[in-house]
Amino acid sequence: MTSEFNGGIAGVKIKIMPDSPEANLMEIENKVKEIVKSQGGINNEYSVEPVAFGLKSLIAFFQWPEEKPLETIEEKIKSIESIQSVQVIDIRKIA
């Protein structure tokens, strides 16, 4: 596999909580994908997990250059309309 990164690569999994069950998760996913790509990451996998009372979270998994701080991307995702919280739930060196 050829990498687009010069340094190490981290696999990052984040949990994105919308502010209501009516939030459009597909729209949120598309915005997150744009942010990840624009900040130098590589999108891998996105899934939806039920939380409670009809609320669902979006789980995003992407490759991220280890030399770049995650705070930047977290703040950009938090700024998306309808997002209540963003939490890194897993980060691992993958290359």
Secondary structure by P-SEA (a helix, b strand, c coil): ccccccccccbbbbbbbcccccccaaaaaaaaaaaaaaabbbbcccccccccccbbbbbbbbbbcccccaaaaaaaaaacccccccccccccccc
